[in-house]
Amino acid sequence: MEINLSQLREALDYVKPGLSNKEQIEQSTSFVFKGNHVFTYNGEVGISHPIPGLEFEGVINAETFYKFLAKIPPSNKEEPQVVKATVKEQEVVFSYGRVKSGLTLQTEIVLPLQLVEKKAVWIDLPKDFIKHLGFTMTVCSDNAGEAIYTYVHVNQIGVLEGTDGYRFLQCQLNMELPMKSFLLPAKTAEILIKMIPIQMAEGEGKVHFKTEGGTVISCKISNQSFLNISPLIPKKGIMITLPKTIDKVLDRAMTFAKRDHTYDESISITVVQNRLKVKAECEAGWFEEEVNMPYDGELTSFDIAPYLLKGILSETRGCFLSKDKLKFEGTDWIYVATLKA
């Protein structure tokens, strides 16, 4: 059989986030090929993507196969590069020109593909679902000891919300959801926003998302109750306006706030006597810069994800300060953070 090399590489890139670093589930570190699709599943997230021309079925070690394909040199010809695949007993031989490689093929598929394969009616995602999901996940915690704080709450009434116990964010969608409310792990949310799905479908203990290119992402969810954070929204306080000069400072600070996961990134903002200070630090160093701003109140300090603050500043610079909390508010979202002592 002949397979378009570009399409094959693209498919493996799409499903790669569903691989495990260690084989906690049998075949979870492998690419599983079945029915013109490639599958991965790590116990939390399962991903599938179609591969035109794929005609074999079985399991191949992901790391070896991925690295092999990456080493095939690009062609100078205009026509698409094509890889030939031949199945020989428990082996698949891939060849491209003078390059050949035989990879072990496990013919028995034990990975629970029924958790990934999806046959259901798809519904279009609400407008701004992915945008709001990206914002909401930044206020979640990565502390597994307080599990409720590691989830984004997708509320059936059309609200996304999250909290780490010190800050929280509520985003209003433009429609209610035709499925029950659920909790989506923030780590899973990070995968979703990179893949930009356009549809979703309800499953049993999971929710499925689908991209325009046909990638299906099946996400394990929780149905436990979420916290009622609405009473924590401050009602009294003063308004301040953050200066435009903070934008370029924020860009510089983000270099030192960079982490492996977006929701782990954080910068510190301090406001006191007509000055605003931005601070960020990482293992490689730290950053600090001050700008002028009108303010004659008490010292105020809070932490916020830089990715989230950039989104907030694109919509509003007004900030509401109460005795112990800070609030930003837009047309369809509210962000609240507890102030530092």
JOPEHU-V224761 format. One record per residue. N is the residue number from 0. RES is the residue in one small letter. OMEGA is omega in whole degrees, 0 to 359 (none if undefined). Layout:
# JOPEHU-V224761
<<N;RES;OMEGA> <N;RES;OMEGA>>
This chain:
# JOPEHU-V224761
<<0;m;179> <1;e;183> <2;i;177> <3;n;185> <4;l;180> <5;s;180> <6;q;179> <7;l;178> <8;r;181> <9;e;180> <10;a;180> <11;l;176> <12;d;181> <13;y;185> <14;v;183> <15;k;179> <16;p;178> <17;g;179> <18;l;173> <19;s;173> <20;n;176> <21;k;184> <22;e;177> <23;q;172> <24;i;181> <25;e;179> <26;q;180> <27;s;175> <28;t;184> <29;s;170> <30;f;178> <31;v;182> <32;f;180> <33;k;174> <34;g;179> <35;n;179> <36;h;170> <37;v;185> <38;f;166> <39;t;178> <40;y;183> <41;n;180> <42;g;178> <43;e;182> <44;v;174> <45;g;183> <46;i;175> <47;s;179> <48;h;180> <49;p;175> <50;i;179> <51;p;178> <52;g;180> <53;l;184> <54;e;178> <55;f;183> <56;e;179> <57;g;189> <58;v;180> <59;i;177> <60;n;188> <61;a;186> <62;e;182> <63;t;183> <64;f;182> <65;y;181> <66;k;178> <67;f;181> <68;l;181> <69;a;183> <70;k;178> <71;i;185> <72;p;178> <73;p;181> <74;s;176> <75;n;181> <76;k;182> <77;e;182> <78;e;182> <79;p;174> <80;q;182> <81;v;176> <82;v;176> <83;k;180> <84;a;180> <85;t;180> <86;v;177> <87;k;182> <88;e;182> <89;q;182> <90;e;172> <91;v;178> <92;v;177> <93;f;180> <94;s;176> <95;y;185> <96;g;180> <97;r;181> <98;v;177> <99;k;176> <100;s;176> <101;g;182> <102;l;179> <103;t;180> <104;l;173> <105;q;184> <106;t;178> <107;e;179> <108;i;179> <109;v;176> <110;l;185> <111;p;184> <112;l;178> <113;q;177> <114;l;182> <115;v;180> <116;e;186> <117;k;174> <118;k;183> <119;a;177> <120;v;181> <121;w;176> <122;i;179> <123;d;177> <124;l;176> <125;p;177> <126;k;178> <127;d;179> <128;f;183> <129;i;177> <130;k;181> <131;h;177> <132;l;179> <133;g;177> <134;f;187> <135;t;184> <136;m;183> <137;t;179> <138;v;181> <139;c;180> <140;s;173> <141;d;180> <142;n;183> <143;a;179> <144;g;176> <145;e;192> <146;a;185> <147;i;181> <148;y;181> <149;t;184> <150;y;163> <151;v;179> <152;h;176> <153;v;187> <154;n;181> <155;q;182> <156;i;178> <157;g;181> <158;v;170> <159;l;181> <160;e;179> <161;g;179> <162;t;171> <163;d;181> <164;g;180> <165;y;179> <166;r;177> <167;f;183> <168;l;174> <169;q;177> <170;c;181> <171;q;176> <172;l;183> <173;n;180> <174;m;172> <175;e;181> <176;l;180> <177;p;178> <178;m;181> <179;k;177> <180;s;179> <181;f;177> <182;l;181> <183;l;179> <184;p;180> <185;a;178> <186;k;176> <187;t;179> <188;a;180> <189;e;177> <190;i;184> <191;l;185> <192;i;177> <193;k;184> <194;m;175> <195;i;176> <196;p;180> <197;i;181> <198;q;177> <199;m;178> <200;a;182> <201;e;177> <202;g;179> <203;e;183> <204;g;181> <205;k;173> <206;v;182> <207;h;177> <208;f;181> <209;k;179> <210;t;179> <211;e;180> <212;g;176> <213;g;175> <214;t;178> <215;v;179> <216;i;181> <217;s;190> <218;c;174> <219;k;183> <220;i;174> <221;s;179> <222;n;180> <223;q;182> <224;s;179> <225;f;180> <226;l;173> <227;n;186> <228;i;182> <229;s;180> <230;p;182> <231;l;181> <232;i;183> <233;p;182> <234;k;182> <235;k;178> <236;g;180> <237;i;179> <238;m;171> <239;i;181> <240;t;179> <241;l;184> <242;p;178> <243;k;181> <244;t;181> <245;i;185> <246;d;181> <247;k;176> <248;v;180> <249;l;178> <250;d;180> <251;r;181> <252;a;183> <253;m;177> <254;t;183> <255;f;178> <256;a;186> <257;k;177> <258;r;179> <259;d;180> <260;h;183> <261;t;184> <262;y;175> <263;d;184> <264;e;183> <265;s;171> <266;i;180> <267;s;177> <268;i;177> <269;t;179> <270;v;179> <271;v;173> <272;q;174> <273;n;177> <274;r;174> <275;l;182> <276;k;177> <277;v;181> <278;k;176> <279;a;179> <280;e;177> <281;c;181> <282;e;184> <283;a;181> <284;g;181> <285;w;183> <286;f;178> <287;e;179> <288;e;180> <289;e;174> <290;v;178> <291;n;174> <292;m;179> <293;p;178> <294;y;179> <295;d;180> <296;g;180> <297;e;178> <298;l;181> <299;t;181> <300;s;179> <301;f;176> <302;d;180> <303;i;176> <304;a;182> <305;p;177> <306;y;179> <307;l;182> <308;l;177> <309;k;178> <310;g;179> <311;i;183> <312;l;177> <313;s;181> <314;e;181> <315;t;174> <316;r;179> <317;g;183> <318;c;182> <319;f;181> <320;l;172> <321;s;183> <322;k;185> <323;d;182> <324;k;176> <325;l;181> <326;k;166> <327;f;181> <328;e;176> <329;g;183> <330;t;183> <331;d;179> <332;w;176> <333;i;176> <334;y;180> <335;v;177> <336;a;175> <337;t;179> <338;l;177> <339;k;176> <340;a;none>>
